[in-house]
């Protein structure tokens, strides 16, 4: 909480600094401290300021000197107070000295809301300013709240103009931006005021969503229309949208959940919020509103579970972290550029030193070249005299060499003739030696061929004998195979004849079996007819006699139709007829 509070207090402190020296008198700070303690519900000790600064005899106090007292005696004792009333008190101290309400096209209340938004979006360093990125974020949200279309080209032009100055704005410049130009000249003041109020409620009051819905009562079970306001930690409902009379608050914690309910006869677009102690049934105006409210409540519950702040505060932290990373990267790049520039300067100095050394070396080289040229001229004169003398000596030597050359040529001619004769003699000797070697090789080759021919002839004779024996054996085996084949053919013909005979016998046996089967079926039918007649006849003529004391026997003709003796006689008769039939088959 210290950051936003310190920004508002900084504005009030700066407003008391009329000379713009960065310092405020102790009497003014006493009044400011008393007002802060009153608004923040902290007991005020007027002597504490004097006691705290009794060793400071320099007169007015700076902001850095006042902050330790503020943190120790006021901010550390704060428990619960109205942050909106606190901001209004600080606003009252500073706004009249920085802006003229007559020049603004928006109300004082709207200017106060823009001032609060500035404190929320400004950087955490003093003096307070808001950078271009946060200005664009605020203006975009304001445009969306007014249901207008964002003009990227228009803001780009403004950003170029802003970057030409200082690329940031103070709180009062931001109020003039919204209340004097950029928005207010082309829009209805009422529409602009509504947009500022909506952005203020979201960013400052943490109102994520609000609107009318119908809620079911817990006692009378009646349905009543309420104005619902969703914040990161609660869902409150009021009598109407002026937020004066609150009817209840639903605390949203990690144990809560929200679910959709099916439509009923009288209520539609229903959903329920389940808490640990009770549940709340709510009806939205349409399906789209229902889905929006369910998703918004689920987002708040998820944020509570993850321990995260509201979405816009989380987005602000991410933007600041990104800017800090970019600033670190830019500082690192600037540091490396400085290092490269220093290295480049060193290289330039080294090149300049090398250039000077090369100039000095060139001057020395020119002097040395002049000295060398003079020396060469002297040497050329001496060489010329020496050459003339050497020329005369060379002519004499050439004449002698020519004479010696003629003699040498004659001697060499004789040597070449002797060498030719010597080479011819060596060639003749080499031809003779080669002829002897060829003759010896041919003799050895003929002897080896004769030996090989004798071995081949012996091998061929052996092979001829083996072939003769193999032919004899093959003829004998062929005769045996022919005889064996004739025997097998005769056996095969006999087997075929026997198979045909067996086939005819099998057909005859099958025909006899069919005849016997038909006879057996006729005999079985006649036996059944006879048994039925006998049973009928005996059942009619047999006298009814008392049965045995034991259990009655069951037969196909009813209980106790035959005695055991009669049944045994019938069984023997049936067995005898069956045996006769089997013998007949």
C-alpha positions in Angstrom: 0.0 0.0 0.0 3.0 2.3 0.6 3.6 3.0 -3.1 0.2 4.5 -4.1 -0.1 6.3 -0.8 3.4 7.9 -1.1 2.6 9.1 -4.6 -0.5 11.0 -3.4 1.4 12.4 -0.4 4.2 13.4 -2.8 1.7 15.5 -4.8 0.5 17.2 -1.5 4.1 17.8 -0.4 5.0 19.3 -3.7 2.0 21.6 -3.6 3.2 23.0 -0.3 6.6 23.8 -1.9 5.7 27.2 -3.2 9.3 28.3 -4.0 10.1 25.0 -5.9 13.2 24.5 -3.8 12.2 20.9 -2.8 11.7 21.8 0.8 8.6 22.6 3.1 8.5 24.3 6.4 7.8 22.3 9.6 4.6 24.2 10.3 3.1 23.2 6.9 4.2 19.6 7.5 2.4 19.6 10.8 -0.8 20.6 9.1 -0.2 18.0 6.4 0.5 15.3 9.0 -2.6 16.2 11.0 -4.8 15.9 7.9 -3.2 12.6 6.9 -3.7 11.2 10.4 -7.4 12.3 10.4 -8.1 10.7 7.0 -6.2 7.5 7.7 -7.7 7.2 11.2 -4.3 7.3 13.0 -3.9 9.1 16.3 -1.9 12.3 15.7 0.9 13.3 18.0 1.8 17.0 17.4 5.0 16.7 19.5 6.3 13.7 17.5 7.3 15.9 14.5 9.3 18.3 16.7 10.9 15.4 18.6 11.8 13.6 15.3 13.4 16.7 13.7 14.8 18.3 16.9 18.4 17.7 15.6 17.6 19.2 12.2 18.3 23.0 12.4 18.4 23.6 8.7 14.9 25.0 8.6 12.6 23.6 5.9 12.5 19.8 5.3 13.0 18.0 2.0 10.9 15.2 0.8 13.6 12.7 1.6 13.8 14.0 5.1 10.0 13.9 5.7 9.6 10.3 4.4 11.2 8.5 7.4 8.9 10.4 9.8 5.9 9.6 7.6 6.7 5.9 7.5 7.4 5.6 11.2 4.6 7.6 12.8 1.7 7.4 10.2 2.0 4.7 7.5 3.2 1.9 9.9 0.1 2.5 12.1 -2.5 2.4 9.3 -5.0 -0.5 9.6 -8.2 0.4 7.7 -9.3 3.6 6.1 -11.1 5.0 3.1 -8.5 5.2 0.4 -10.8 7.3 -1.8 -11.2 10.0 0.9 -7.5 10.0 1.4 -6.8 10.6 -2.3 -9.5 13.4 -2.3 -7.7 15.1 0.6 -4.4 15.0 -1.2 -6.1 16.1 -4.5 -7.6 19.1 -2.7 -4.2 20.3 -1.5 -2.6 20.2 -4.9 -5.0 20.6 -7.8 -5.7 24.3 -7.6 -2.0 25.2 -7.7 -1.4 23.2 -10.9 -4.5 23.4 -13.1 -7.3 25.8 -13.9 -10.7 24.1 -13.8 -12.2 26.8 -16.1 -9.9 25.7 -19.0 -11.0 22.0 -18.7 -13.9 20.6 -20.6 -14.3 17.8 -18.0 -15.6 18.1 -14.4 -13.4 18.4 -11.3 -14.5 14.9 -10.3 -13.4 13.5 -13.6 -10.0 15.3 -13.3 -9.6 13.8 -9.9 -10.2 10.3 -11.3 -7.6 10.9 -14.1 -5.2 12.0 -11.3 -5.8 8.8 -9.4 -5.3 6.8 -12.6 -2.0 8.7 -13.2 -0.8 7.7 -9.7 -1.6 4.1 -10.4 0.2 4.0 -13.8 3.1 6.3 -13.2 6.6 5.1 -12.6 7.9 4.4 -9.0 10.4 7.2 -9.1 10.3 10.9 -8.3 9.3 13.4 -9.7 6.3 11.3 -10.9 5.8 11.0 -14.6 3.8 8.6 -16.9 5.6 7.2 -19.9 4.2 6.9 -23.4 3.5 3.2 -23.1 1.2 3.7 -20.1 -0.4 6.7 -21.7 -1.3 4.6 -24.7 -2.6 1.8 -22.3 -4.9 4.4 -20.5 -6.1 6.0 -23.7 -6.9 2.6 -25.3 -9.0 1.6 -22.2 -10.7 5.0 -22.3 -11.6 4.5 -26.0 -12.9 1.0 -25.4 -15.0 2.2 -22.5 -16.6 4.9 -24.7 -17.2 2.2 -27.4 -15.1 4.2 -29.9 -12.5 3.1 -32.5 -8.9 3.5 -31.5 -6.9 5.8 -34.0 -3.4 4.4 -34.2 -2.3 7.0 -36.7 -3.5 9.8 -34.5 -1.7 8.5 -31.4 1.4 7.8 -33.4 1.5 11.5 -34.4 1.0 12.5 -30.8 3.8 10.1 -29.6 6.2 11.6 -32.1 5.4 15.1 -30.8 5.8 13.7 -27.2 9.1 12.1 -28.0 10.3 15.4 -29.3 9.9 16.9 -25.9 10.6 14.4 -23.1 8.5 11.2 -24.0 6.6 11.4 -20.7 3.8 13.5 -19.0 3.2 14.8 -15.5 -0.2 14.3 -13.8 -1.4 17.8 -14.8 -0.3 17.3 -18.4 -2.2 14.1 -18.5 -5.3 15.8 -17.2 -5.0 18.5 -19.9 -4.4 15.8 -22.5 -7.8 14.2 -21.6 -9.7 17.3 -20.6 -8.5 19.9 -23.1 -7.5 18.1 -26.3 -7.1 14.7 -28.0 -10.5 13.4 -26.6 -12.6 16.2 -25.3 -12.8 18.3 -28.4 -14.4 15.6 -30.6 -16.5 13.8 -28.0 -19.6 14.4 -25.9 -18.6 15.5 -22.4 -21.1 13.1 -20.9 -19.7 10.1 -22.9 -16.1 11.1 -21.9 -17.2 11.3 -18.2 -18.8 7.9 -18.4 -15.6 6.4 -20.0 -13.3 8.0 -17.3 -15.6 6.7 -14.6 -15.5 3.1 -16.0 -11.7 3.1 -16.3 -11.5 4.6 -12.8 -13.7 1.9 -11.3 -11.7 -0.9 -13.0 -8.1 0.4 -12.2 -8.6 2.2 -8.9 -11.7 0.6 -7.3 -10.8 -2.9 -8.7 -14.4 -3.3 -10.1 -14.0 -6.0 -12.7 -17.6 -6.2 -13.7 -21.0 -4.7 -12.6 -24.6 -4.8 -13.7 -28.2 -5.6 -12.8 -29.1 -9.3 -12.1 -31.8 -11.1 -10.1 -30.9 -12.9 -6.9 -32.9 -15.6 -5.0 -33.4 -14.8 -1.3 -32.2 -17.2 1.4 -35.2 -16.8 3.8 -38.3 -15.9 1.7 -37.0 -17.5 -1.5 -38.2 -14.6 -3.6 -36.3 -13.2 -6.6 -35.1 -9.6 -6.3 -33.2 -7.4 -8.8 -29.9 -6.1 -7.4 -26.9 -4.2 -8.8 -24.0 -6.6 -8.6 -20.3 -5.4 -8.4 -17.5 -7.9 -8.9 -14.1 -7.2 -7.3 -11.1 -9.5 -7.1 -12.0 -10.9 -3.7 -15.8 -10.4 -3.5 -19.1 -10.1 -5.3 -21.3 -7.4 -3.7 -24.9 -6.5 -4.5 -26.6 -3.2 -3.9 -30.2 -1.8 -4.1 -29.2 0.2 -7.2 -26.2 1.4 -9.1 -25.4 4.4 -6.9 -23.7 1.9 -4.5 -25.2 3.7 -1.5 -27.1 0.8 0.2 -25.3 -2.5 0.1 -27.5 -5.6 0.7 -24.7 -8.2 1.0 -21.3 -9.5 -0.1 -20.3 -12.9 -1.4 -16.7 -13.6 -0.3 -14.8 -15.3 -3.1 -12.1 -17.6 -1.9 -10.2 -20.7 -3.2 -13.0 -23.0 -1.9 -15.8 -21.3 -4.0 -17.0 -22.5 -7.4 -19.5 -21.2 -9.9 -21.7 -23.5 -12.1 -24.4 -23.0 -14.7 -28.0 -24.1 -13.9 -30.7 -25.3 -16.3 -33.6 -22.9 -17.0 -36.7 -23.3 -15.0 -40.3 -22.4 -15.7 -40.1 -18.8 -14.5 -36.4 -18.1 -14.5 -33.8 -18.4 -17.2 -30.1 -17.8 -17.6 -29.4 -19.2 -14.1 -26.1 -19.9 -12.4 -25.0 -20.7 -8.8 -22.1 -19.6 -6.7 -21.2 -22.2 -4.1 -19.3 -21.1 -1.0 -18.3 -23.1 2.0 -21.2 -21.9 4.2 -24.0 -21.2 1.6 -24.9 -21.0 -2.1 -26.3 -18.1 -4.1 -28.6 -18.6 -7.1 -28.5 -15.7 -9.6 -30.4 -15.1 -12.9 -28.8 -13.0 -15.7 -30.6 -11.0 -18.3 -29.5 -13.1 -21.3 -27.2 -16.0 -22.1 -24.3 -13.8 -23.1 -24.4 -11.9 -19.8 -24.7 -15.2 -18.0 -21.6 -16.5 -19.6 -19.7 -13.3 -19.1 -20.5 -13.3 -15.3 -19.6 -17.0 -14.9 -16.3 -16.5 -16.6 -15.5 -13.3 -14.6 -16.3 -15.0 -11.3 -14.2 -18.1 -12.3 -11.3 -15.8 -13.1 -11.5 -14.1 -9.6 -11.6 -17.5 -7.9 -8.6 -18.8 -10.0 -6.7 -15.6 -9.1 -7.4 -16.3 -5.4 -6.2 -19.9 -5.7 -3.0 -18.7 -7.4 -2.5 -15.8 -5.0 -2.3 -13.3 -7.9 -3.6 -9.7 -7.8 -6.4 -8.4 -10.1 -5.7 -8.7 -13.9 -5.0 -5.0 -14.5 -2.5 -4.9 -11.6 -0.8 -8.1 -12.8 -0.7 -6.6 -16.3 0.9 -3.4 -14.9 3.5 -5.4 -13.1 4.3 -7.4 -16.2 4.7 -4.2 -18.2 7.0 -2.7 -15.6 9.1 -5.8 -15.5 9.3 -5.8 -19.2 10.4 -2.2 -19.2 13.0 -2.9 -16.5 14.4 -5.8 -18.6 14.5 -3.6 -21.6 16.2 -0.8 -19.6 18.8 -3.3 -18.3 19.4 -4.5 -21.9 19.7 -0.9 -23.1 22.1 0.0 -20.3 24.1 -3.2 -21.1 24.1 -2.2 -24.8 25.1 1.4 -23.9 27.9 0.0 -21.7 29.1 -2.2 -24.5 28.9 0.7 -27.0 31.0 2.8 -24.6 33.5 -0.1 -24.4 33.5 -0.3 -28.2 33.9 3.4 -28.5 36.8 3.4 -26.0 38.4 0.5 -27.9 37.8 2.4 -31.2 39.4 5.6 -29.7 42.4 3.5 -28.5 42.7 2.0 -32.0 42.5 5.5 -33.5 45.3 6.7 -31.2 47.4 3.7 -32.0 46.8 4.3 -35.8 47.8 7.9 -35.3 51.0 6.9 -33.5 51.7 4.4 -36.2 51.1 7.1 -38.8 53.6 9.4 -37.1 56.1 6.6 -36.9 55.6 5.8 -40.6 56.1 9.5 -41.4 59.3 9.6 -39.4 60.4 6.3 -41.0 59.6 7.8 -44.5 61.8 10.9 -43.7 64.6 8.7 -42.6 64.2 6.5 -45.6 64.3 9.5 -48.0 67.6 10.6 -46.3 69.0 7.1 -46.5 67.9 6.9 -50.2 69.7 10.1 -51.0 72.9 8.8 -49.3 72.5 5.5 -51.1 72.1 7.2 -54.4 75.3 9.2 -54.0 77.1 6.0 -52.9 75.7 4.2 -56.0 77.0 7.0 -58.3 80.5 6.7 -56.8 80.4 2.9 -57.1 79.1 3.2 -60.7 82.1 5.3 -61.6 84.5 2.8 -60.1 82.6 -0.1 -61.6 82.9 1.6 -65.0 86.7 1.7 -64.8 86.8 -1.8 -63.5 84.5 -3.0 -66.3 86.7 -1.4 -69.0 89.8 -3.1 -67.6 87.8 -6.4 -67.3 86.6 -6.0 -70.9 90.1 -5.9 -72.2 91.1 -8.9 -70.1 87.9 -10.7 -71.2 88.7 -10.1 -74.9 92.2 -11.7 -74.4 90.6 -14.5 -72.4 88.0 -15.0 -75.1 90.6 -15.4 -77.8 92.4 -18.0 -75.7 89.1 -19.7 -74.9 88.2 -19.9 -78.6 91.5 -21.6 -79.4 91.1 -24.0 -76.5 87.5 -24.6 -77.6 88.5 -25.7 -81.1 91.0 -28.1 -79.6 88.5 -29.4 -77.1 85.9 -29.9 -79.8 88.3 -32.1 -81.8 89.1 -34.1 -78.6 85.4 -34.6 -77.8 84.7 -35.8 -81.3 87.3 -38.5 -81.0 85.8 -39.4 -77.5 82.3 -39.6 -79.0 83.5 -42.0 -81.7 85.1 -44.3 -79.2 82.0 -44.2 -77.0 79.9 -45.3 -80.0 82.1 -48.2 -80.7 82.0 -49.2 -77.0 78.2 -49.1 -77.0 77.9 -51.2 -80.1 80.2 -53.9 -78.6 78.2 -53.9 -75.3 74.9 -54.4 -77.3 76.4 -57.3 -79.2 77.5 -59.0 -76.0 74.1 -58.4 -74.5 72.4 -59.9 -77.5 74.6 -63.0 -77.3 73.9 -63.4 -73.5 70.2 -63.0 -74.0 70.2 -65.7 -76.8 71.9 -68.2 -74.5 69.3 -67.5 -71.8 66.4 -67.9 -74.2 67.9 -71.2 -75.5 68.3 -72.5 -71.9 64.7 -71.5 -71.1 63.3 -73.3 -74.2 65.2 -76.4 -73.2 63.7 -76.5 -69.7 60.2 -75.7 -71.1 60.4 -78.7 -73.6 61.5 -81.1 -70.8 58.6 -79.9 -68.5 56.1 -80.3 -71.4 57.3 -83.8 -72.1 56.9 -84.8 -68.4 53.4 -83.3 -68.3 52.4 -85.1 -71.5 53.5 -88.5 -70.0 51.5 -87.8 -66.9 48.5 -86.8 -68.9 48.7 -89.9 -71.0 48.9 -92.2 -67.9 45.9 -90.3 -66.4 43.9 -90.7 -69.6 44.5 -94.4 -69.8 43.4 -94.8 -66.1 40.2 -92.8 -66.9 39.5 -95.0 -70.0 39.7 -98.1 -67.8 37.4 -96.7 -65.2 34.9 -95.7 -67.9 35.0 -99.2 -69.3 34.3 -100.7 -65.9 31.5 -98.2 -65.3 29.9 -99.0 -68.6 29.9 -102.7 -67.8 28.4 -102.1 -64.4 25.7 -99.7 -65.8 24.6 -102.3 -68.4 24.1 -105.0 -65.7 22.2 -102.6 -63.4 20.0 -101.5 -66.4 19.1 -105.1 -67.1 18.2 -105.7 -63.4 16.1 -102.5 -63.4 14.2 -103.6 -66.5 13.5 -107.0 -65.0 12.4 -105.4 -61.7 10.1 -103.0 -63.6 8.4 -105.9 -65.5 7.7 -107.7 -62.2 6.3 -104.5 -60.7 4.1 -103.9 -63.7 2.7 -107.4 -63.4 2.1 -106.9 -59.7 0.3 -103.6 -60.4 -2.0 -105.2 -63.0 -2.9 -108.0 -60.5 -3.6 -105.4 -57.8 -5.7 -103.4 -60.1 -7.8 -106.4 -61.0 -8.2 -107.3 -57.3 -9.2 -103.7 -56.5 -11.9 -103.8 -59.2 -13.2 -107.1 -57.8 -13.3 -105.7 -54.3 -15.1 -102.6 -55.6 -17.8 -104.8 -57.2 -18.1 -106.9 -53.9 -18.5 -103.6 -51.9 -21.3 -102.4 -54.2 -23.1 -105.8 -53.8 -22.7 -105.6 -50.0 -24.2 -102.1 -49.9 -27.2 -103.2 -51.9 -27.8 -106.2 -49.6 -27.4 -103.9 -46.6 -30.1 -101.5 -48.0 -32.5 -104.5 -48.6 -31.9 -105.8 -45.0 -32.5 -102.2 -43.6 -35.8 -101.9 -45.4 -36.8 -105.4 -44.0 -35.8 -104.4 -40.5 -37.9 -101.2 -40.7 -40.9 -103.1 -41.9 -40.4 -105.7 -39.1 -40.1 -102.9 -36.5 -43.3 -101.2 -37.7 -45.2 -104.5 -37.6 -43.8 -105.3 -34.1 -44.9 -101.9 -32.8 -48.4 -102.3 -34.2 -48.6 -105.8 -32.6 -47.4 -104.5 -29.3 -50.0 -101.7 -29.3 -52.8 -104.2 -30.1 -51.7 -106.6 -27.4 -51.3 -103.9 -24.8 -54.8 -102.6 -25.7 -56.3 -106.0 -25.5 -54.7 -107.0 -22.2 -55.5 -103.7 -20.7 -59.2 -104.3 -21.4 -59.5 -107.9 -20.3 -57.3 -107.8 -17.2 -59.0 -107.7 -13.9 -58.2 -104.9 -11.6 -56.4 -106.3 -8.6 -55.0 -104.7 -5.6 -51.5 -103.4 -6.2 -48.5 -104.0 -4.0 -47.9 -102.0 -0.9 -44.7 -100.6 -2.3 -44.4 -97.6 -4.7 -46.3 -97.8 -7.9 -44.3 -98.3 -11.2 -44.8 -95.9 -14.0 -45.0 -97.0 -17.6 -46.0 -95.6 -21.0 -49.6 -96.8 -20.4 -50.0 -95.2 -17.0 -49.3 -96.1 -13.3 -49.5 -99.8 -12.4 -50.6 -101.0 -16.0 -48.3 -104.1 -15.8 -46.9 -106.2 -13.0 -43.2 -106.8 -12.6 -43.5 -110.3 -13.9 -45.4 -109.2 -17.0 -42.9 -106.5 -17.6 -40.0 -108.9 -17.3 -41.7 -111.4 -19.8 -42.2 -108.5 -22.3 -38.5 -107.5 -21.9 -37.3 -111.1 -22.7 -39.6 -111.3 -25.7 -38.3 -108.0 -27.1 -34.7 -109.1 -26.5 -35.3 -112.4 -28.4 -36.8 -110.6 -31.4 -33.9 -108.1 -31.5 -31.4 -111.0 -31.5 -33.2 -112.7 -34.4 -33.2 -109.5 -36.4 -29.5 -109.1 -35.9 -28.8 -112.7 -37.0 -30.8 -112.1 -40.1 -28.7 -109.2 -41.0 
